[in-house]
Amino acid sequence: MDGRPQITLTATVLDAPDARELAGFYRRLLGWSATQDEDDWVVLGAPGGGAGLSFQTEKQYVRPVWPAQPGQPQMSMHLDIRVEDLEAACEHATKAGATLADFQPQETVRVFLDPAGHPFCLYVD
């Protein structure tokens, strides 16, 4: 051991105007189940364990702009989601409630916006 205390990443937390609404989108997209569901806080657990996704209501939430523009709220992070079939995954994401971003940086990546405006990428290796 290197003297470092035991540290475990348990989740990424996304702010939204409505935690339950955004969690519902990611349930549809990923097929994950809620392990905690409160008015302003929802946790989705990854099947098989590992880090999950959490959602908290933030009344002062401001939707980020993608791609970044001077003077506009910028994303502070995004999710990368590997898929086997990009076309099928894009169709699924749209049906779940995502919006295809206007700007697409690469052929093997599709940038989408979740209902709260957080960018996420679907990609194939």
FENFENSUL-V554647 format. One record per helix or strand of 2 or more residues. SS is the DSSP state (@ for helix, = for strand). FROM is the first residue (numbers start at 1). LEN is the number of residues. If there is no record, write none. Layout:
<<SS & FROM & LEN> <SS & FROM & LEN>>
This chain:
<<= & 11 & 6> <@ & 19 & 12> <= & 33 & 6> <= & 41 & 5> <= & 52 & 6> <= & 79 & 4> <@ & 86 & 11> <= & 99 & 2> <= & 109 & 5> <= & 119 & 5>>
